[in-house]
Amino acid sequence: MSLKGKIAIIISILVIISIGVIIYLYINKKDIRDYMDLHLLNKNIAEEDMPTINLDTDKLNQVYVYSKYIALLNDKTIKLYNSYGEEVTSISVNINTAIFDTNNKYLAVAEKNGNEVCLILDKTYLWSSTLEGQIIQVKVNENGYVAVVTTDTTHKSILNVYNSTGEQLFRSYFSSTRIIDVSISKDNKYVAVGELDTSGTVIQSNIKIISVDNAQNDTDNAIIYTYNAENDKLILNVKYQAKNRLVCLYDNSIDIIENNKKNTEKLNLSNEKINFMSVNFSDSIAYIEEESSGLFKTNSNIKLVNTDTQLENYYTIEDIAKEIYVQDDVLAVNVSTDIYFFNTKGWLIKKYIAKQEITNMMLSKNLAAVIYKDKIVIINL
């Protein structure tokens, strides 16, 4: 081998080793990762550099983000915009004031306190249905199965479940309890309900898991698992994650129900100074602790815990978190005029710097929309 060939091989090996060292340091050394994010990878983005959508301030504008679209609802029409702020299509719906939910490419839209619900897949209107009672909640899973919670004069809550084609699979009545949250499993076989029973002297939080097959064929045995929480636990959210792991968020703990059989408290937050918590991930939970870092200084410590491996990831923001948003495994932390976007590994995706205080935002895995009175600022993630 010639001298030039040997030199080329040595240089190639050194380059590969250098790349490996850089990747290792980025993954394992937070201070180095922070420096590279801000100074080498240019993850800081400014409002004036982002595409926008102008809003008609004379209309009631409702904005939601899903998949790769910004959905703008007004005058019973949903207009879909792409990441450049260009309108790509419009969809007529019989809905004025909406409740939204999204999962993957599905968008469920329901009339708040009304009786109309519809489902959209990507840019296509799939189906709609008119329900009895008043709609108070809608949820959709990644396969397009939809759960709609209604209420009427007889029942505090009624659970209506549809498949992806709009066929109603079953309806369950909750006469004395109020459904706080609902989640459909990834295999479409189970529906988990977090409910509050206020009929007694003490408010009781319960988790009930319903078999979709049983609810269709054997209604007396539809509920296959019930967990009655301790009196000091107030249920806030339920979320089916990977491997049909049901994660239950209470005001003072996070519990996990494995295989619809056994409840285990995974994280007790009673003694922590927790400002925000979320379980709306595919395999993780997140919470933010405030920590004093000096006179008149407070840090926000972000902790992300994988519910399967129990691995923890951290990120510290030298500011106070005002609000968090979670969708499609993206965590956004609003610190008034800045928003930090993270993945579940605790790595910074982007940092958005605004000119004014941020009070409303929506996001998906691909996009975020900062919503002002007269415009929407689009952030590509």
C-alpha positions as CSV (number, residue, x, y, z in Angstrom):
1,M,0.0,0.0,0.0
2,S,1.3,3.4,-0.9
3,L,2.0,6.1,1.6
4,K,-0.9,8.2,0.4
5,G,-3.2,5.2,0.9
6,K,-2.0,4.6,4.5
7,I,-2.4,8.3,5.3
8,A,-6.0,8.2,3.9
9,I,-6.8,5.2,6.1
10,I,-5.4,6.9,9.2
11,I,-7.3,10.1,8.5
12,S,-10.5,8.1,8.0
13,I,-10.0,6.3,11.3
14,L,-9.3,9.5,13.1
15,V,-12.4,11.1,11.6
16,I,-14.6,8.1,12.7
17,I,-13.1,8.2,16.2
18,S,-13.7,12.0,16.4
19,I,-17.3,11.6,15.3
20,G,-17.8,8.8,17.9
21,V,-16.3,11.0,20.7
22,I,-18.5,13.9,19.7
23,I,-21.7,11.7,19.7
24,Y,-20.7,10.2,23.0
25,L,-20.1,13.6,24.6
26,Y,-23.4,15.0,23.1
27,I,-25.4,12.1,24.6
28,N,-23.7,11.9,28.0
29,K,-22.5,15.4,28.8
30,K,-25.3,17.8,29.3
31,D,-23.1,21.0,29.4
32,I,-21.5,20.0,26.1
33,R,-24.9,19.1,24.6
34,D,-26.3,22.5,25.7
35,Y,-23.3,24.4,24.2
36,M,-23.6,22.5,20.9
37,D,-27.4,23.0,20.7
38,L,-27.0,26.8,21.1
39,H,-23.8,27.5,19.3
40,L,-23.2,24.7,16.7
41,L,-26.6,23.2,15.8
42,N,-28.4,26.6,15.7
43,K,-31.5,25.3,17.6
44,N,-32.5,28.8,18.6
45,I,-35.2,30.2,16.3
46,A,-36.8,33.7,16.3
47,E,-40.4,34.7,15.7
48,E,-39.5,37.0,12.8
49,D,-37.9,34.1,10.9
50,M,-41.0,31.9,11.1
51,P,-43.9,31.5,8.5
52,T,-47.2,32.9,9.7
53,I,-51.0,32.6,9.0
54,N,-53.0,35.8,9.4
55,L,-56.2,35.6,11.3
56,D,-59.5,37.4,10.7
57,T,-60.0,39.0,14.2
58,D,-63.8,39.5,13.5
59,K,-64.3,35.7,13.5
60,L,-64.2,33.1,16.3
61,N,-60.9,31.3,15.3
62,Q,-60.1,27.9,16.8
63,V,-56.7,26.4,16.1
64,Y,-55.4,22.9,16.4
65,V,-52.3,21.1,15.2
66,Y,-52.1,17.5,14.1
67,S,-49.7,15.5,12.0
68,K,-48.2,18.0,9.5
69,Y,-51.1,20.4,9.4
70,I,-52.5,23.5,11.2
71,A,-56.3,23.3,11.4
72,L,-58.2,26.5,11.6
73,L,-61.9,26.3,12.4
74,N,-64.4,29.1,11.8
75,D,-67.8,29.5,10.2
76,K,-68.2,25.6,10.2
77,T,-65.2,25.2,8.0
78,I,-61.8,23.7,8.8
79,K,-59.0,25.0,6.7
80,L,-55.8,23.0,6.7
81,Y,-52.4,24.8,6.3
82,N,-49.0,23.2,5.7
83,S,-45.7,24.1,7.5
84,Y,-45.2,27.1,5.1
85,G,-48.6,28.6,6.0
86,E,-50.2,27.7,2.7
87,E,-53.8,26.5,2.7
88,V,-54.0,23.0,1.3
89,T,-57.7,22.2,1.6
90,S,-60.9,23.1,3.5
91,I,-63.4,20.7,5.1
92,S,-67.0,21.6,5.9
93,V,-68.2,20.5,9.3
94,N,-71.4,20.9,11.3
95,I,-69.5,22.3,14.3
96,N,-69.3,25.8,15.7
97,T,-67.4,25.5,19.0
98,A,-65.1,22.6,18.9
99,I,-63.4,20.1,21.2
100,F,-60.4,18.5,19.4
101,D,-58.2,15.5,19.9
102,T,-55.5,14.0,17.7
103,N,-53.4,10.8,17.4
104,N,-51.0,10.3,14.6
105,K,-52.8,11.4,11.4
106,Y,-56.3,11.3,12.9
107,L,-58.1,14.4,14.1
108,A,-61.4,14.0,16.1
109,V,-63.6,17.1,16.3
110,A,-66.8,17.4,18.4
111,E,-69.2,20.2,19.2
112,K,-68.6,21.4,22.8
113,N,-71.8,20.9,24.8
114,G,-73.5,19.8,21.5
115,N,-74.1,16.5,19.8
116,E,-72.0,16.3,16.6
117,V,-68.7,14.5,16.3
118,C,-66.6,13.8,13.2
119,L,-63.3,12.2,12.3
120,I,-60.6,13.4,9.8
121,L,-57.7,11.3,8.5
122,D,-54.9,13.4,7.1
123,K,-56.8,15.7,4.7
124,T,-59.9,13.4,4.3
125,Y,-63.2,13.7,6.1
126,L,-64.1,10.2,7.1
127,W,-67.4,10.2,9.0
128,S,-69.7,12.1,11.4
129,S,-72.3,11.1,13.9
130,T,-75.0,12.8,15.9
131,L,-75.3,11.7,19.6
132,E,-77.9,12.1,22.3
133,G,-77.0,14.4,25.2
134,Q,-74.2,17.0,25.4
135,I,-70.6,16.2,24.4
136,I,-68.0,17.0,27.1
137,Q,-65.0,15.0,25.9
138,V,-63.6,13.3,22.8
139,K,-60.6,11.0,22.4
140,V,-59.1,9.2,19.4
141,N,-56.4,6.5,19.4
142,E,-53.7,5.9,16.7
143,N,-56.0,3.6,14.7
144,G,-58.9,6.0,14.5
145,Y,-61.1,4.5,17.2
146,V,-63.0,7.3,18.9
147,A,-64.4,7.6,22.4
148,V,-67.0,10.4,23.1
149,V,-68.2,11.2,26.6
150,T,-71.6,12.8,26.8
151,T,-74.0,13.8,29.6
152,D,-77.8,14.1,30.0
153,T,-80.4,14.7,32.6
154,T,-80.3,11.1,33.8
155,H,-76.7,10.2,33.6
156,K,-73.6,12.1,34.7
157,S,-71.6,10.4,32.0
158,I,-72.2,8.3,28.9
159,L,-69.3,6.6,27.1
160,N,-69.8,6.1,23.3
161,V,-67.1,4.2,21.4
162,Y,-66.8,4.1,17.6
163,N,-64.4,2.3,15.2
164,S,-62.5,4.0,12.5
165,T,-65.3,3.7,10.0
166,G,-67.8,5.4,12.3
167,E,-69.7,2.3,13.5
168,Q,-70.8,2.6,17.1
169,L,-69.3,-0.3,19.0
170,F,-71.0,0.2,22.3
171,R,-72.4,2.7,24.8
172,S,-71.9,2.6,28.6
173,Y,-73.8,4.5,31.2
174,F,-72.4,6.0,34.3
175,S,-75.3,7.3,36.4
176,S,-73.6,8.5,39.5
177,T,-69.9,9.1,38.5
178,R,-68.3,11.7,36.3
179,I,-65.7,10.5,33.6
180,I,-62.6,12.6,34.0
181,D,-60.6,11.0,31.2
182,V,-60.7,8.1,28.8
183,S,-58.1,6.2,26.7
184,I,-58.4,3.5,24.0
185,S,-55.6,0.9,23.9
186,K,-53.3,0.7,20.9
187,D,-54.8,-2.7,19.9
188,N,-58.4,-1.3,20.1
189,K,-59.4,-4.0,22.6
190,Y,-59.8,-2.0,25.8
191,V,-61.1,1.3,26.9
192,A,-59.9,2.8,30.2
193,V,-62.0,5.2,32.2
194,G,-60.8,7.5,35.0
195,E,-63.9,8.5,37.0
196,L,-64.9,10.5,40.1
197,D,-67.6,9.3,42.4
198,T,-69.0,12.3,44.3
199,S,-72.1,10.6,45.7
200,G,-70.6,9.8,49.1
201,T,-69.1,12.0,51.8
202,V,-65.6,11.5,50.4
203,I,-64.7,11.9,46.7
204,Q,-63.5,8.6,45.2
205,S,-61.3,8.2,42.2
206,N,-61.8,4.9,40.2
207,I,-60.2,3.3,37.2
208,K,-62.3,1.0,35.1
209,I,-61.1,-1.0,32.1
210,I,-63.7,-2.1,29.6
211,S,-63.3,-5.0,27.2
212,V,-64.6,-3.8,23.8
213,D,-65.6,-7.4,22.8
214,N,-67.4,-7.9,26.0
215,A,-69.2,-4.6,25.8
216,Q,-70.5,-5.6,22.4
217,N,-71.5,-9.2,23.3
218,D,-71.7,-9.5,27.0
219,T,-72.5,-6.2,28.6
220,D,-72.8,-7.6,32.1
221,N,-69.1,-8.5,32.0
222,A,-67.8,-5.5,30.0
223,I,-65.7,-4.2,32.9
224,I,-62.8,-6.5,33.4
225,Y,-60.8,-4.5,36.0
226,T,-61.6,-1.9,38.6
227,Y,-59.2,-0.1,40.8
228,N,-60.5,2.1,43.6
229,A,-57.8,4.6,44.6
230,E,-57.0,5.8,48.1
231,N,-59.2,8.7,49.3
232,D,-56.4,11.2,49.0
233,K,-55.8,10.6,45.3
234,L,-57.6,12.7,42.7
235,I,-57.5,11.2,39.2
236,L,-56.5,13.7,36.4
237,N,-55.6,11.6,33.3
238,V,-55.4,8.1,32.0
239,K,-53.2,7.1,29.0
240,Y,-52.5,3.8,27.3
241,Q,-48.9,3.6,26.4
242,A,-46.7,0.9,24.8
243,K,-47.5,-2.8,25.6
244,N,-51.0,-1.9,26.8
245,R,-49.5,-0.2,29.9
246,L,-52.1,2.1,31.4
247,V,-50.5,5.1,33.0
248,C,-52.7,6.9,35.5
249,L,-52.0,10.5,36.6
250,Y,-53.2,11.6,40.0
251,D,-52.7,14.9,41.8
252,N,-50.0,13.3,44.0
253,S,-48.8,10.2,42.2
254,I,-48.4,8.3,38.9
255,D,-49.6,4.7,38.9
256,I,-49.3,2.1,36.2
257,I,-51.7,-0.8,35.5
258,E,-49.9,-3.6,33.7
259,N,-51.9,-5.9,31.4
260,N,-55.2,-4.7,32.8
261,K,-54.6,-6.6,36.0
262,K,-52.6,-4.9,38.7
263,N,-52.1,-1.3,39.9
264,T,-48.7,-0.2,41.0
265,E,-47.7,3.2,42.2
266,K,-44.6,4.1,40.2
267,L,-44.0,7.7,41.4
268,N,-45.1,9.4,44.5
269,L,-45.1,13.2,44.2
270,S,-46.5,14.1,47.6
271,N,-43.3,15.6,48.9
272,E,-42.1,17.1,45.7
273,K,-42.5,20.7,44.5
274,I,-44.1,19.7,41.3
275,N,-45.6,22.4,39.0
276,F,-46.5,20.4,36.0
277,M,-47.0,16.7,35.1
278,S,-48.0,14.8,32.0
279,V,-48.4,11.1,30.9
280,N,-49.4,12.0,27.3
281,F,-46.5,10.1,25.8
282,S,-46.1,6.7,24.1
283,D,-43.7,5.3,26.7
284,S,-42.8,8.1,29.2
285,I,-44.0,10.5,31.9
286,A,-42.8,14.0,32.6
287,Y,-42.8,16.4,35.5
288,I,-41.2,19.7,36.3
289,E,-39.8,20.7,39.7
290,E,-39.0,24.2,40.8
291,E,-35.7,24.8,42.5
292,S,-34.2,27.9,44.0
293,S,-30.8,28.7,42.5
294,G,-30.0,31.9,44.3
295,L,-31.5,35.2,45.4
296,F,-34.6,35.8,43.2
297,K,-33.6,33.0,40.9
298,T,-35.5,29.8,40.2
299,N,-34.7,26.9,37.9
300,S,-37.2,24.5,36.3
301,N,-35.9,20.9,36.4
302,I,-37.5,18.8,33.8
303,K,-37.6,15.0,34.4
304,L,-38.6,12.5,31.9
305,V,-39.0,8.9,33.0
306,N,-39.4,5.9,30.6
307,T,-42.3,3.8,32.0
308,D,-40.8,0.6,30.5
309,T,-37.1,0.9,31.3
310,Q,-37.4,3.3,34.2
311,L,-34.5,5.3,32.8
312,E,-34.6,9.0,33.7
313,N,-33.6,12.0,31.6
314,Y,-33.1,15.5,32.8
315,Y,-32.9,19.1,31.5
316,T,-32.7,22.3,33.5
317,I,-34.1,25.6,32.3
318,E,-32.9,28.7,34.2
319,D,-36.3,30.1,34.3
320,I,-39.8,29.4,35.7
321,A,-42.1,27.2,33.6
322,K,-45.4,28.9,32.9
323,E,-47.1,26.1,31.1
324,I,-46.3,22.8,29.3
325,Y,-47.8,21.2,26.2
326,V,-47.4,17.5,25.2
327,Q,-48.2,15.8,22.0
328,D,-46.8,12.9,19.9
329,D,-43.8,12.5,22.3
330,V,-42.8,16.2,22.1
331,L,-42.7,18.2,25.3
332,A,-42.9,22.0,25.0
333,V,-42.2,24.2,28.0
334,N,-43.4,27.8,27.9
335,V,-41.3,30.3,30.0
336,S,-43.3,33.4,29.0
337,T,-41.5,34.7,25.8
338,D,-39.5,31.5,25.1
339,I,-40.6,27.9,24.4
340,Y,-38.3,25.0,24.7
341,F,-39.1,21.8,22.8
342,F,-37.8,18.4,24.0
343,N,-38.0,14.8,23.0
344,T,-38.5,12.0,25.6
345,K,-34.7,11.6,25.9
346,G,-34.6,15.1,27.4
347,W,-32.8,16.5,24.3
348,L,-33.6,20.0,23.1
349,I,-35.3,20.0,19.7
350,K,-35.7,23.7,19.3
351,K,-35.9,26.9,21.4
352,Y,-38.3,29.5,20.1
353,I,-37.8,33.1,21.0
354,A,-40.8,35.4,20.8
355,K,-41.3,39.2,20.8
356,Q,-44.2,39.0,23.2
357,E,-45.7,36.8,25.9
358,I,-46.9,33.4,24.7
359,T,-50.3,32.4,26.1
360,N,-51.6,29.9,23.6
361,M,-49.8,27.1,21.7
362,M,-50.6,23.8,20.0
363,L,-48.1,21.2,18.7
364,S,-47.6,17.8,17.0
365,K,-44.5,15.8,16.3
366,N,-43.8,17.9,13.2
367,L,-45.2,21.3,13.9
368,A,-46.0,23.8,16.6
369,A,-48.3,26.8,16.3
370,V,-48.0,29.9,18.6
371,I,-51.4,31.5,18.5
372,Y,-51.8,35.2,18.8
373,K,-55.0,37.3,18.4
374,D,-54.2,38.2,14.8
375,K,-51.8,35.6,13.6
376,I,-50.4,32.0,13.9
377,V,-46.6,31.6,14.0
378,I,-45.6,28.2,12.6
379,I,-42.5,26.4,14.0
380,N,-41.2,23.4,12.2
381,L,-39.8,20.8,14.6
